[in-house]
């Protein structure tokens, strides 16, 4: 009967992990995988910021629609400055801002999707060679 100690099992696992040879191409794939993981995280954070901005613009649009028709001028913030415009001009500016933010969000989501395809392919290749080590 063969008994193996925990130390012997750990040594066998370590030896098995050391047997896998990491080539230059493998290292390049690992690096690309890590870069793509970081880039996806960064893009998702940017998407969250754009979505918050989009929600703020939508809230402002709703607010201008509920404003009094008697209100001649409405403040619109550009950077750190508020500029007064008519209700119609303000609504047009908010519509344009909404469109721009939506396009930017869609573009970022497309980038994430494209990177995820590459990332998934690399993940399959790396797991095929290295398993979970």
PAVEXTI-893523 format. One record per atom (N, C-alpha, C): residue number from 1; residue in one letter; chain; atom name; x, y, z. Coordinates in Angstrom, 3 decimals. Atoms other than C-alpha are relative to their C-alpha. Layout:
BEGIN
    n  res  chain  atom        px        py        pz
  NUM    A      A    CA         X         Y         Z
...
This chain:
BEGIN
    n  res  chain  atom        px        py        pz
    1    X      A     N     0.833    -1.160     0.000
    1    X      A    CA     0.000     0.000     0.000
    1    X      A     C     0.895     1.246     0.000
    2    X      A     N    -0.826    -1.182     0.151
    2    X      A    CA     1.370     3.423    -1.022
    2    X      A     C    -0.665     1.165     0.709
    3    X      A     N     0.524    -1.179    -0.709
    3    X      A    CA     0.892     6.425     1.274
    3    X      A     C     0.805     1.203    -0.449
    4    X      A     N    -0.734    -1.213     0.374
    4    X      A    CA     1.751     9.923     0.281
    4    X      A     C    -0.306     1.088     1.007
    5    X      A     N     0.146    -1.083    -0.967
    5    X      A    CA     2.323    12.760     2.647
    5    X      A     C    -0.405     1.282    -0.724
    6    X      A     N     0.350    -1.280     0.622
    6    X      A    CA     1.025    16.297     2.036
    6    X      A     C     1.214     0.676    -0.642
    7    X      A     N    -1.197    -0.593     0.567
    7    X      A    CA     4.611    17.395     1.418
    7    X      A     C     0.342    -0.643    -1.341
    8    X      A     N    -0.306     0.717     1.231
    8    X      A    CA     5.064    14.724    -1.248
    8    X      A     C    -0.966     0.429    -1.117
    9    X      A     N     0.992    -0.439     0.978
    9    X      A    CA     1.833    15.757    -3.002
    9    X      A     C     0.334     1.405    -0.482
   10    X      A     N    -0.360    -1.370     0.366
   10    X      A    CA     2.899    19.415    -2.933
   10    X      A     C     1.220     0.008    -0.909
   11    X      A     N    -1.198     0.082     0.822
   11    X      A    CA     6.292    18.484    -4.373
   11    X      A     C    -0.340    -0.511    -1.397
   12    X      A     N     0.403     0.543     1.295
   12    X      A    CA     4.652    16.448    -7.147
   12    X      A     C    -0.730     1.065    -0.828
   13    X      A     N     0.713    -1.073     0.712
   13    X      A    CA     2.339    19.357    -8.050
   13    X      A     C     0.979     1.070    -0.473
   14    X      A     N    -0.994    -1.007     0.361
   14    X      A    CA     5.272    21.767    -8.031
   14    X      A     C     0.829    -0.475    -1.184
   15    X      A     N    -0.778     0.569     1.093
   15    X      A    CA     7.257    19.458   -10.305
   15    X      A     C    -0.815     0.019    -1.294
   16    X      A     N     0.866    -0.005     1.178
   16    X      A    CA     4.283    19.154   -12.696
   16    X      A     C    -0.127     1.411    -0.560
   17    X      A     N     0.107    -1.388     0.439
   17    X      A    CA     3.946    22.942   -12.812
   17    X      A     C     1.294     0.474    -0.647
   18    X      A     N    -1.291    -0.395     0.556
   18    X      A    CA     7.660    23.322   -13.505
   18    X      A     C     0.258    -0.649    -1.357
   19    X      A     N    -0.206     0.701     1.265
   19    X      A    CA     7.470    20.847   -16.410
   19    X      A     C    -0.533     0.780    -1.190
   20    X      A     N     0.558    -0.775     1.099
   20    X      A    CA     5.441    23.291   -18.501
   20    X      A     C     1.010     1.066    -0.399
   21    X      A     N    -0.991    -0.936     0.512
   21    X      A    CA     7.848    25.249   -20.661
   21    X      A     C    -0.719     1.237    -0.551
   22    X      A     N     0.599    -1.251     0.470
   22    X      A    CA     6.884    28.899   -21.196
   22    X      A     C     0.896     0.565    -1.091
   23    X      A     N    -0.766    -0.525     1.130
   23    X      A    CA     8.019    29.992   -24.633
   23    X      A     C    -0.184     1.523    -0.072
   24    X      A     N     0.121    -1.442     0.209
   24    X      A    CA     8.495    33.562   -25.801
   24    X      A     C    -1.405     0.347    -0.492
   25    X      A     N     1.352    -0.226     0.510
   25    X      A    CA     5.199    33.326   -27.711
   25    X      A     C    -1.040    -0.111     1.112
   26    X      A     N     0.914     0.156    -1.139
   26    X      A    CA     3.438    32.081   -24.570
   26    X      A     C     0.034     1.240     0.884
   27    X      A     N    -0.140    -1.192    -0.838
   27    X      A    CA     4.818    35.010   -22.602
   27    X      A     C    -0.681     1.200    -0.657
   28    X      A     N     0.668    -1.089     0.725
   28    X      A    CA     3.592    37.393   -25.313
   28    X      A     C    -1.517    -0.110     0.154
   29    X      A     N     1.446     0.218    -0.166
   29    X      A    CA     0.111    35.845   -25.074
   29    X      A     C    -0.446     0.356     1.413
   30    X      A     N     0.318    -0.315    -1.401
   30    X      A    CA     0.147    36.134   -21.288
   30    X      A     C    -0.026     1.508     0.196
   31    X      A     N    -0.062    -1.457    -0.114
   31    X      A    CA     1.180    39.787   -21.534
   31    X      A     C    -1.192     0.659    -0.686
   32    X      A     N     1.134    -0.555     0.735
   32    X      A    CA    -1.491    40.511   -24.147
   32    X      A     C    -1.301    -0.240     0.764
   33    X      A     N     1.172     0.324    -0.807
   33    X      A    CA    -4.088    38.781   -21.973
   33    X      A     C    -0.125     0.978     1.166
   34    X      A     N    -0.002    -0.925    -1.143
   34    X      A    CA    -3.106    40.939   -18.988
   34    X      A     C    -0.328     1.424    -0.441
   35    X      A     N     0.295    -1.340     0.516
   35    X      A    CA    -3.143    44.145   -21.070
   35    X      A     C    -1.477     0.133    -0.363
   36    X      A     N     1.415    -0.040     0.377
   36    X      A    CA    -6.575    43.285   -22.453
   36    X      A     C    -0.907     0.016     1.221
   37    X      A     N     0.780    -0.009    -1.241
   37    X      A    CA    -7.888    42.575   -18.964
   37    X      A     C    -0.018     1.406     0.597
   38    X      A     N    -0.084    -1.370    -0.529
   38    X      A    CA    -6.667    45.990   -17.793
   38    X      A     C    -0.793     0.971    -0.864
   39    X      A     N     0.700    -0.908     0.920
   39    X      A    CA    -8.048    47.729   -20.882
   39    X      A     C    -1.512    -0.152     0.130
   40    X      A     N     1.433     0.224    -0.182
   40    X      A    CA   -11.477    46.131   -20.433
   40    X      A     C    -0.476     0.685     1.270
   41    X      A     N     0.368    -0.647    -1.267
   41    X      A    CA   -11.555    47.346   -16.833
   41    X      A     C    -0.050     1.516    -0.168
   42    X      A     N    -0.030    -1.450     0.231
   42    X      A    CA   -10.576    50.873   -17.894
   42    X      A     C    -1.198     0.459    -0.837
   43    X      A     N     1.116    -0.369     0.871
   43    X      A    CA   -13.181    50.967   -20.666
   43    X      A     C    -1.339    -0.095     0.726
   44    X      A     N     1.251     0.137    -0.760
   44    X      A    CA   -15.925    49.720   -18.350
   44    X      A     C    -0.170     1.156     0.979
   45    X      A     N     0.068    -1.165    -0.885
   45    X      A    CA   -15.063    52.500   -15.899
   45    X      A     C    -0.398     1.245    -0.783
   46    X      A     N     0.371    -1.133     0.856
   46    X      A    CA   -15.268    55.038   -18.752
   46    X      A     C    -1.472    -0.068    -0.378
   47    X      A     N     1.416     0.176     0.352
   47    X      A    CA   -18.644    53.605   -19.762
   47    X      A     C    -0.885     0.414     1.163
   48    X      A     N     0.776    -0.389    -1.187
   48    X      A    CA   -19.924    54.028   -16.198
   48    X      A     C    -0.072     1.523     0.128
   49    X      A     N    -0.031    -1.461    -0.085
   49    X      A    CA   -18.843    57.692   -16.212
   49    X      A     C    -0.921     0.604    -1.062
   50    X      A     N     0.845    -0.515     1.097
   50    X      A    CA   -20.510    58.284   -19.603
   50    X      A     C    -1.482    -0.247     0.299
   51    X      A     N     1.391     0.295    -0.319
   51    X      A    CA   -23.696    56.598   -18.410
   51    X      A     C    -0.539     0.932     1.081
   52    X      A     N     0.413    -0.956    -1.023
   52    X      A    CA   -23.805    58.837   -15.326
   52    X      A     C    -0.229     1.381    -0.616
   53    X      A     N     0.164    -1.278     0.685
   53    X      A    CA   -23.302    61.888   -17.525
   53    X      A     C    -1.268    -0.008    -0.850
   54    X      A     N     1.195     0.144     0.826
   54    X      A    CA   -26.015    60.635   -19.861
   54    X      A     C    -1.260     0.116     0.857
   55    X      A     N     1.147    -0.090    -0.914
   55    X      A    CA   -28.398    60.226   -16.936
   55    X      A     C    -0.204     1.445     0.462
   56    X      A     N     0.111    -1.404    -0.406
   56    X      A    CA   -27.628    63.780   -15.796
   56    X      A     C    -0.609     0.852    -1.112
   57    X      A     N     0.541    -0.750     1.135
   57    X      A    CA   -28.364    65.137   -19.286
   57    X      A     C    -1.490    -0.307    -0.163
   58    X      A     N     1.408     0.374     0.118
   58    X      A    CA   -31.629    63.190   -19.423
   58    X      A     C    -0.833     0.642     1.106
   59    X      A     N     0.705    -0.668    -1.105
   59    X      A    CA   -32.620    64.553   -16.016
   59    X      A     C    -0.174     1.488    -0.292
   60    X      A     N     0.073    -1.426     0.343
   60    X      A    CA   -31.829    68.079   -17.200
   60    X      A     C    -1.036     0.232    -1.101
   61    X      A     N     1.008    -0.111     1.075
   61    X      A    CA   -33.897    67.527   -20.362
   61    X      A     C    -1.401    -0.079     0.569
   62    X      A     N     1.315     0.130    -0.635
   62    X      A    CA   -36.828    66.379   -18.255
   62    X      A     C    -0.344     1.268     0.775
   63    X      A     N     0.225    -1.227    -0.764
   63    X      A    CA   -36.394    69.439   -16.054
   63    X      A     C    -0.376     1.176    -0.878
   64    X      A     N     0.332    -1.116     0.891
   64    X      A    CA   -36.481    71.833   -19.000
   64    X      A     C    -1.400    -0.155    -0.575
   65    X      A     N     1.349     0.224     0.529
   65    X      A    CA   -39.663    70.226   -20.293
   65    X      A     C    -1.069     0.364     1.030
   66    X      A     N     0.946    -0.308    -1.069
   66    X      A    CA   -41.330    70.761   -16.927
   66    X      A     C     0.034     1.465     0.424
   67    X      A     N    -0.164    -1.407    -0.391
   67    X      A    CA   -40.168    74.362   -16.644
   67    X      A     C    -1.173     0.831    -0.520
   68    X      A     N     1.057    -0.938     0.403
   68    X      A    CA   -42.612    77.248   -16.902
   68    X      A     C     0.226     0.503    -1.413
   69    X      A     N    -0.089    -0.586     1.339
   69    X      A    CA   -43.347    78.462   -20.392
   69    X      A     C     0.327     1.489     0.097
   70    X      A     N    -0.279    -1.412    -0.211
   70    X      A    CA   -43.037    81.969   -18.929
   70    X      A     C     1.486     0.262     0.237
   71    X      A     N    -1.437    -0.138    -0.274
   71    X      A    CA   -39.372    81.323   -18.127
   71    X      A     C     0.693     0.370    -1.308
   72    X      A     N    -0.608    -0.469     1.239
   72    X      A    CA   -37.546    83.376   -20.760
   72    X      A     C     1.391    -0.584    -0.224
   73    X      A     N    -1.382     0.465     0.142
   73    X      A    CA   -33.977    82.287   -20.089
   73    X      A     C     0.267    -1.139     0.993
   74    X      A     N    -0.371     1.137    -0.840
   74    X      A    CA   -32.561    79.037   -18.725
   74    X      A     C     1.520    -0.087     0.033
   75    X      A     N    -1.457     0.150    -0.073
   75    X      A    CA   -29.033    78.532   -17.456
   75    X      A     C     0.425    -1.361    -0.551
   76    X      A     N    -0.590     1.230     0.539
   76    X      A    CA   -26.898    75.944   -19.275
   76    X      A     C     1.476     0.037     0.340
   77    X      A     N    -1.391     0.021    -0.439
   77    X      A    CA   -23.555    74.909   -17.833
   77    X      A     C     0.904    -0.514    -1.114
   78    X      A     N    -1.048     0.393     0.938
   78    X      A    CA   -20.597    74.804   -20.182
   78    X      A     C     1.304     0.127     0.768
   79    X      A     N    -1.198    -0.009    -0.847
   79    X      A    CA   -17.520    73.806   -18.208
   79    X      A     C    -0.374     0.475     1.389
   80    X      A     N     0.286    -0.560    -1.321
   80    X      A    CA   -17.554    75.905   -15.050
   80    X      A     C    -0.897     1.227    -0.069
   81    X      A     N     0.760    -1.230     0.214
   81    X      A    CA   -19.687    78.684   -16.525
   81    X      A     C    -1.450    -0.342    -0.353
   82    X      A     N     1.398     0.138     0.367
   82    X      A    CA   -23.462    78.994   -16.720
   82    X      A     C    -0.340     1.105    -0.999
   83    X      A     N     0.402    -0.952     1.025
   83    X      A    CA   -24.807    80.674   -19.854
   83    X      A     C    -1.510    -0.117    -0.151
   84    X      A     N     1.453     0.006     0.129
   84    X      A    CA   -28.439    81.677   -20.204
   84    X      A     C    -0.410    -0.087    -1.461
   85    X      A     N     0.555     0.210     1.331
   85    X      A    CA   -30.329    80.482   -23.256
   85    X      A     C    -1.511    -0.105     0.136
   86    X      A     N     1.442     0.217    -0.027
   86    X      A    CA   -33.940    80.254   -24.215
   86    X      A     C    -0.256    -1.474     0.297
   87    X      A     N     0.354     1.378    -0.322
   87    X      A    CA   -35.770    77.099   -23.209
   87    X      A     C     0.219    -0.898    -1.223
   88    X      A     N    -0.161     0.775     1.232
   88    X      A    CA   -35.750    75.894   -26.823
   88    X      A     C     1.476    -0.260    -0.296
   89    X      A     N    -1.431     0.168     0.248
   89    X      A    CA   -31.999    76.502   -27.243
   89    X      A     C     0.615    -0.972     1.006
   90    X      A     N    -0.515     0.893    -1.038
   90    X      A    CA   -31.285    74.748   -23.964
   90    X      A     C    -0.377    -1.440    -0.306
   91    X      A     N     0.432     1.353     0.343
   91    X      A    CA   -33.337    71.745   -25.024
   91    X      A     C     0.793    -0.548    -1.187
   92    X      A     N    -0.791     0.425     1.158
   92    X      A    CA   -31.481    71.605   -28.361
   92    X      A     C     1.423    -0.366     0.418
   93    X      A     N    -1.360     0.286    -0.472
   93    X      A    CA   -28.125    71.750   -26.583
   93    X      A     C     0.026    -1.307     0.797
   94    X      A     N     0.070     1.233    -0.778
   94    X      A    CA   -29.203    68.986   -24.215
   94    X      A     C    -0.193    -1.208    -0.921
   95    X      A     N     0.182     1.078     0.974
   95    X      A    CA   -30.361    66.862   -27.162
   95    X      A     C     1.333    -0.345    -0.668
   96    X      A     N    -1.305     0.222     0.636
   96    X      A    CA   -26.977    67.319   -28.842
   96    X      A     C     0.958    -0.690     0.968
   97    X      A     N    -0.866     0.618    -1.010
   97    X      A    CA   -25.147    66.460   -25.612
   97    X      A     C    -0.404    -1.455     0.214
   98    X      A     N     0.513     1.358    -0.175
   98    X      A    CA   -27.355    63.398   -25.193
   98    X      A     C     0.465    -0.898    -1.147
   99    X      A     N    -0.403     0.763     1.186
   99    X      A    CA   -26.612    62.232   -28.747
   99    X      A     C     1.496    -0.302     0.037
  100    X      A     N    -1.456     0.186    -0.057
  100    X      A    CA   -22.851    62.759   -28.332
  100    X      A     C     0.400    -1.014     1.068
  101    X      A     N    -0.322     0.935    -1.076
  101    X      A    CA   -22.743    60.909   -25.010
  101    X      A     C    -0.422    -1.418    -0.360
  102    X      A     N     0.469     1.330     0.394
  102    X      A    CA   -24.787    58.020   -26.407
  102    X      A     C     0.937    -0.618    -1.037
  103    X      A     N    -0.945     0.489     1.007
  103    X      A    CA   -22.454    57.720   -29.416
  103    X      A     C     1.326    -0.407     0.637
  104    X      A     N    -1.256     0.321    -0.683
  104    X      A    CA   -19.399    57.803   -27.151
  104    X      A     C    -0.137    -1.291     0.808
  105    X      A     N     0.247     1.214    -0.779
  105    X      A    CA   -20.907    55.131   -24.892
  105    X      A     C    -0.060    -1.222    -0.907
  106    X      A     N     0.098     1.111     0.951
  106    X      A    CA   -21.764    52.929   -27.874
  106    X      A     C     1.371    -0.377    -0.549
  107    X      A     N    -1.345     0.260     0.511
  107    X      A    CA   -18.218    53.294   -29.231
  107    X      A     C     0.849    -0.743     1.039
  108    X      A     N    -0.753     0.668    -1.061
  108    X      A    CA   -16.714    52.305   -25.878
  108    X      A     C    -0.475    -1.442     0.176
  109    X      A     N     0.533     1.355    -0.136
  109    X      A    CA   -19.026    49.293   -25.623
  109    X      A     C     0.450    -0.888    -1.162
  110    X      A     N    -0.494     0.760     1.153
  110    X      A    CA   -17.978    48.210   -29.128
  110    X      A     C     1.464    -0.397     0.202
  111    X      A     N    -1.412     0.309    -0.275
  111    X      A    CA   -14.311    48.432   -28.101
  111    X      A     C     0.106    -1.134     1.011
  112    X      A     N    -0.024     1.050    -1.022
  112    X      A    CA   -15.002    46.319   -25.012
  112    X      A     C    -0.346    -1.347    -0.631
  113    X      A     N     0.417     1.250     0.643
  113    X      A    CA   -16.781    43.712   -27.121
  113    X      A     C     1.116    -0.572    -0.873
  114    X      A     N    -1.095     0.459     0.866
  114    X      A    CA   -13.918    43.531   -29.630
  114    X      A     C     1.154    -0.560     0.826
  115    X      A     N    -1.101     0.463    -0.858
  115    X      A    CA   -11.317    43.197   -26.876
  115    X      A     C    -0.385    -1.300     0.686
  116    X      A     N     0.429     1.226    -0.665
  116    X      A    CA   -13.398    40.521   -25.144
  116    X      A     C     0.107    -1.214    -0.915
  117    X      A     N    -0.176     1.110     0.942
  117    X      A    CA   -13.316    38.387   -28.301
  117    X      A     C     1.456    -0.451    -0.007
  118    X      A     N    -1.425     0.326    -0.004
  118    X      A    CA    -9.508    38.552   -28.392
  118    X      A     C     0.382    -0.620     1.336
  119    X      A     N    -0.279     0.454    -1.357
  119    X      A    CA    -9.340    38.054   -24.623
  119    X      A     C    -0.468    -1.441     0.186
  120    X      A     N     0.546     1.349    -0.144
  120    X      A    CA   -11.566    34.962   -24.765
  120    X      A     C     0.833    -1.011    -0.786
  121    X      A     N    -0.832     0.884     0.811
  121    X      A    CA    -9.458    33.450   -27.557
  121    X      A     C     1.330    -0.283     0.697
  122    X      A     N    -1.263     0.177    -0.729
  122    X      A    CA    -6.253    34.032   -25.593
  122    X      A     C    -0.201    -0.874     1.231
  123    X      A     N     0.290     0.773    -1.206
  123    X      A    CA    -7.854    32.576   -22.481
  123    X      A     C    -0.077    -1.488    -0.328
  124    X      A     N     0.108     1.397     0.427
  124    X      A    CA    -8.714    29.359   -24.333
  124    X      A     C     1.387    -0.564    -0.302
  125    X      A     N    -1.342     0.468     0.360
  125    X      A    CA    -5.182    29.086   -25.738
  125    X      A     C     0.875    -0.216     1.239
  126    X      A     N    -0.834     0.098    -1.191
  126    X      A    CA    -3.522    29.723   -22.380
  126    X      A     C    -0.453    -1.118     0.930
  127    X      A     N     0.497     1.087    -0.847
  127    X      A    CA    -5.780    27.362   -20.432
  127    X      A     C     0.306    -1.352    -0.632
  128    X      A     N    -0.324     1.261     0.666
  128    X      A    CA    -5.171    24.677   -23.057
  128    X      A     C     1.442    -0.430     0.280
  129    X      A     N    -1.409     0.330    -0.219
  129    X      A    CA    -1.430    24.893   -22.504
  129    X      A     C     0.349    -0.120     1.482
  130    X      A     N    -0.454    -0.081    -1.397
  130    X      A    CA    -1.134    25.803   -18.813
  130    X      A     C    -1.029    -0.488     1.014
  131    X      A     N     1.021     0.397    -0.965
  131    X      A    CA    -4.411    24.701   -17.252
  131    X      A     C    -0.250     1.126     0.980
  132    X      A     N     0.279    -1.035    -1.006
  132    X      A    CA    -5.079    26.546   -14.013
  132    X      A     C     1.258     0.484     0.699
  133    X      A     N    -1.247    -0.417    -0.666
  133    X      A    CA    -1.408    27.016   -13.110
  133    X      A     C     0.457     1.370    -0.426
